[in-house]
């Protein structure tokens, strides 16, 4: 049944509903959280590369270790909002806006 459902999908949201359940379902919420970590890690990696600085240089600027920056860029650890602001604003000279919906 799932394969046929997948073939008839018309949007990405429908595909997620089939694969992980509707928003609010435990499995879907876990997927959404992982997706957000991935987006943040990719933004961090790309912004750092655009700034032409190494992980080590960024770590020095924000007072952390290179290994922590590496883990963040690879989506291997959680990040506190204050740390996210410090990395982007102090370390990379970018402004961070948070939208809660």
C-alpha positions as CSV (number, residue, x, y, z in Angstrom):
1,X,0.0,0.0,0.0
2,X,2.8,2.5,0.9
3,X,4.5,2.1,-2.5
4,X,1.3,3.0,-4.3
5,X,0.7,5.9,-2.0
6,X,4.2,7.2,-2.7
7,X,3.6,7.0,-6.4
8,X,0.5,9.2,-6.1
9,X,2.2,11.8,-4.0
10,X,1.8,15.4,-5.3
11,X,3.9,17.3,-2.7
12,X,6.9,16.8,-0.4
13,X,4.6,17.3,2.6
14,X,2.4,14.4,1.4
15,X,5.5,12.2,1.1
16,X,6.6,13.1,4.7
17,X,3.1,12.4,5.9
18,X,3.2,8.9,4.4
19,X,6.8,8.2,5.5
20,X,6.8,9.8,9.0
21,X,3.2,10.5,9.9
22,X,1.4,13.8,10.2
23,X,3.0,16.8,12.0
24,X,2.7,16.1,15.7
25,X,3.5,12.4,15.4
26,X,6.5,11.3,17.3
27,X,8.4,10.0,14.3
28,X,7.6,13.1,12.2
29,X,8.7,15.5,15.0
30,X,12.0,13.6,15.2
31,X,12.5,13.9,11.4
32,X,11.6,17.6,11.5
33,X,14.2,18.2,14.3
34,X,16.9,16.3,12.4
35,X,16.1,18.3,9.3
36,X,16.5,21.6,11.2
37,X,19.9,20.5,12.6
38,X,20.9,19.6,9.0
39,X,19.9,23.1,7.7
40,X,21.8,24.9,10.5
41,X,24.9,22.8,10.0
42,X,24.9,23.4,6.2
43,X,24.4,27.2,6.8
44,X,27.3,27.2,9.2
45,X,29.6,25.3,6.9
46,X,28.8,27.5,3.9
47,X,29.0,30.8,5.8
48,X,32.3,29.8,7.2
49,X,33.7,28.8,3.8
50,X,32.4,32.1,2.3
51,X,34.2,34.0,5.1
52,X,37.3,32.0,4.1
53,X,38.2,30.9,7.6
54,X,39.0,27.5,8.9
55,X,37.1,25.7,11.7
56,X,40.1,26.4,13.9
57,X,40.0,30.1,13.2
58,X,36.3,30.3,13.8
59,X,36.6,28.3,17.1
60,X,39.3,30.8,18.3
61,X,37.1,33.8,17.4
62,X,34.1,32.5,19.5
63,X,36.1,30.8,22.3
64,X,35.4,27.2,21.6
65,X,37.3,24.2,20.2
66,X,37.7,23.2,16.5
67,X,36.2,19.8,17.3
68,X,33.0,21.5,18.5
69,X,32.7,23.5,15.2
70,X,33.4,20.3,13.3
71,X,30.6,18.4,15.2
72,X,28.2,21.3,14.5
73,X,29.0,21.3,10.8
74,X,28.4,17.6,10.6
75,X,25.2,17.7,12.6
76,X,26.6,15.6,15.4
77,X,25.6,17.7,18.4
78,X,23.0,20.1,19.6
79,X,23.6,23.8,19.8
80,X,22.3,26.4,22.2
81,X,20.7,29.5,20.8
82,X,23.2,31.7,22.5
83,X,26.1,29.7,20.9
84,X,24.4,29.9,17.5
85,X,24.2,33.7,17.8
86,X,27.9,33.9,19.0
87,X,29.2,31.8,16.1
88,X,27.3,33.6,13.4
89,X,27.4,37.2,14.8
90,X,30.8,37.3,16.5
91,X,32.6,34.6,14.5
92,X,31.2,35.2,11.0
93,X,29.8,38.7,11.1
94,X,26.3,37.6,10.2
95,X,23.1,38.6,11.7
96,X,20.8,35.9,13.0
97,X,17.0,36.2,13.0
98,X,14.8,33.6,14.7
99,X,11.3,32.9,13.5
100,X,8.9,30.9,15.7
101,X,5.7,29.8,14.0
